[in-house]
Amino acid sequence: MKTIIQAFPRVMGIVNLTHDSFSGDGTLDLKKALQRAQGMMEDGADFIDVGAESARTNRGPISVAEEIQRLLPFIDAYAPLCAESRRRDELQIWPPLLSVNTWRPEVVEAVLETNQVSLINDIGGLVDDANARLCAKYDAALLIMHTVGLPKEAHFHQEYEDVWASLEAFFDERIARARAAGLSDDQLVLDPGIDFAKQREDNLAIYRSLERLHRYNLPVLLPISRKTVIGEVLGLPDPATRDAGTLACLVRGLVAEANIFRVHQVKAVADSVRVIAAIRGEKALTRAS
């Protein structure tokens, strides 16, 4: 997977099986969620990242049972959906890889047991080795996101003496933990955790020095879409109005050779990636079905 991801900038489309997504695009209607996923596939998504619990900290957690109940019907319908969808072009990974955005080990095991999930997007920051061991058991990849504390807890006043020192110490420890649990480097993806337990200046400092993540020689995912930091810079409280700022973050990420861009508006980002790649003279190594 590492080779496929790093060969070409990849686009991850976001599907929220929730009624309270911060960006206002969530739905509990399975048919609508699948239609959204299909549209993203046909617009050029290389990954579909589905989540069933909003990361918003002003909402309480849902139960493990409810999260699983929301996710499994979508996962069951995913392969048939790919079969009836159209590949955008030869640059796209096809069929798109399925990622699940979750952090509780009970949910991770339930979705990996389907053998349909390629990546666990662990927004919990790998607080122990449980999710890493599960990914090793089921031969799935694991995304490790930098954060502080547990999901669903607000960290509005988190301060860092040096945010990059925190990121690097965190990744040094978590990568070692994942490897000790049985994961190879081909199964690891890093995410600097934009907006998670970070203030405006922390996020901007991360963007300024993204190249520092090259030291790990692992794929890097940037969650650029409609982030709070964009709203703070532009004075835009409504996340749906931040797509132009999202493209600015995409450009910075491409310059820094980030590998995966997690977004709501797949077409604009997939179009941008293809133009930049053509300018660079890049060709993709894809996994065709």
HELIX and SHEET records of a PDB file:
HELIX    1   1 LYS A    2  GLN A    6  1                                   5    
HELIX    2   2 LEU A   30  ASP A   43  1                                  14    
HELIX    3   3 VAL A   64  ALA A   83  1                                  20    
HELIX    4   4 PRO A  105  LEU A  112  1                                   8    
HELIX    5   5 ALA A  130  TYR A  138  1                                   9    
HELIX    6   6 VAL A  163  ALA A  180  1                                  18    
HELIX    7   7 ASP A  185  GLN A  187  5                                   3    
HELIX    8   8 ARG A  200  ARG A  208  1                                   9    
HELIX    9   9 LEU A  210  TYR A  216  5                                   7    
HELIX   10  10 THR A  228  LEU A  234  1                                   7    
HELIX   11  11 PRO A  239  THR A  241  5                                   3    
HELIX   12  12 ASP A  243  VAL A  255  1                                  13    
HELIX   13  13 VAL A  266  ARG A  280  1                                  15    
SHEET    1   A 8 LEU A 188  ASP A 191  0                                        
SHEET    2   A 8 ALA A 141  MET A 145  1                                        
SHEET    3   A 8 LEU A 119  ASP A 122  1                                        
SHEET    4   A 8 LEU A  97  THR A 102  1                                        
SHEET    5   A 8 PHE A  47  GLY A  51  1                                        
SHEET    6   A 8 ARG A  10  ASN A  16  1                                        
SHEET    7   A 8 ILE A 260  VAL A 263  1                                        
SHEET    8   A 8 LEU A 221  PRO A 223  1                                        
END                                                                             
